[in-house]
Amino acid sequence: MSALNLTQNGDSSSPPPISAADDTRSALIFIGTGCSSAVPSAMCLIQPSESPCPVCSQALSIPPEKNPNYRCNTSLLIDYCRSDGKHSYVLIDAGKTFREQVLRWFTLYKIPRVDSIVLTHEHADAVLGLDDIRAIQPYSATNNIDPTPIYLTQFAMESLAIKFPYLVQKKMKEVQEVRRVAQLDWRIIEENYEKPFVASGLQFVPLPVMHGEDYICLGFLFGEKCRVAYISDVSRFIPSSEYVISKGGAGQLDLLILDTLYKNGSHNTHFCLPQTLDAVKRICPKRALLIGMTHEFDHHKDNKFLREWSQREGIPVQLAHDGLRVPTDL
């Protein structure tokens, strides 16, 4: 059995059924593959042009679960099957669309909880769903539950303490009412690939990358049987991080999950498709899935282009889509 099993061409417009055998394996579930503003673009719908955007217009007639062009904020759920057969669920990022993603994909794939949260950075599309974490925690009017571990950098911690002061544990004042909020156990990680951390039994290696020249975002390397790198927000690789995940460096990846915002040109804080494909050729993974797309990408048309590119370059590359579930052995 292969360590990684993707659907045919990664081009399925609806999620495949879950077989009984899948319960014995880990899986990567793409609960979001879109940009910060998500797809469809609100502007395309409220101010349509003379030639309406075909990708965004689809959302008015095709249910999101059957439409791979409907994209929530980028986020990955790792269903980690431990050696004892028990499953842990690790969430990477909880953005503005998190509640919608829970309703759509947690229910479909029967995800009962989130055991740990790992944050790439503290921008809105990665953290504004943290308030909704309480909805998937056991109910307690007095917050008397075990908090969910959440791993993040010191910089992100300081920012979130300002954004969400009520989620950061502080001693309550005598007259302060208890209010039900998400219970989170904040754990600082270092931006250093030489200092991995463990979340719910799964080891993660931090991969600092530039997200604009004034900002460092984290990607993550995880998995032993199947080496996966997840890099959602990047405009430039730091050489040491690229070395860790490169075939010509520390070893070939089984799967690279990589940012691509627009189809053409460049952007100051994200890879666009030309930079993404250049990085894929340098890193040379066994295969790659792309995330973070705007409405410029049409899933079926652009995956056809990517299949042709893949045949020329010898590296299978596809656009991921919301709801894509990739069984694997981590």
C-alpha positions, 0 to 999 in steps of 0.5 A: 500500500502506498504511503500517499493516496490521492484521488484521480488527478485530484480533480474530484468535484465531490468528496469520495466515500469513506471506506472502513479501511480508511479508519486504520490510516491517517488522512489529510483533509483540506477544509479550506484552500482559498485566499483570505477573502475566500471564493466566491469573491463578494465583489464579483457577486454584488457588482457583476461585470458585463461578463460575469466572473465564471468561477464566482457565478458558479457559486450561485447555481452549484452547491459548494460541496459539489463545486471545487471552485468554492474555497474557504480560508486555507486550513488543513485538518490532520487525522492522525492514526497513532500506532495504537489505532486511536485517532488524534485531530490536529488543525492547522489554522482557524480562519474567518470561515472556520464555522462553515468548514466545521459544518461542511467537512467535520460533519461529512468526515465524522470528525468528533473534535480537535485535539490540538491547533497549530498556527502558521501566523496571526493574520485574520484568515488564520485566527479569526475562527478561534472564537468558534473553537468553543462550539466544538469543545464540551459544553461547560457554562463555567469553562470547567473543561480541559483546554485545547493546546494551541501552538504558535510563535511568541509574536503571534501570542502577543498579537492574539492577546490583543485581538482576543484578550478574553481567550488568553487566560488571566485571573478574573477580577472579583466582580467579573462574570464568568462567560463561556469562551473557548478554552485554549492552552497557549504553547510557544514554539520557536521559529527554528527548524532544529527545534521540533515540537509534538502536537497530539503525538505528531511531530512538527518541524517549524519552517520559517518563510517570508510572507512579505519582506517584513514578516515571517510566517511558519510552514511545517514539516511532519510525518515519518513514513510520509514526509509532508510540508505545509506552507500556506503563506510565502513570498520567499523561501529562507534558504535553511527552510528550503534545504530541509524539504528539498530533494537536493538538501535534507531529503525528498518530500512525499507531498508538498502543499504550497501557496499560490495566490494568482495565476500570473505575475507576482505578489509582494506577500504570496507566491503566484503560480509562476513562483510556485512552479519554480519552487516545486521544481527546485524542491522536487517533491514526489508530488505537490498540491496547491492552496490559497487560490483566488477566483482567478483559478478555475479548478478543472481548467487549471488542473488540466494545464497542471497535468500537462506541466506535470508530464513535462517536468515529471512532478505531479502537481494539482490544485487542491480543493475544499473537502479533498481527503488524502489518506496517508501513513504518517 
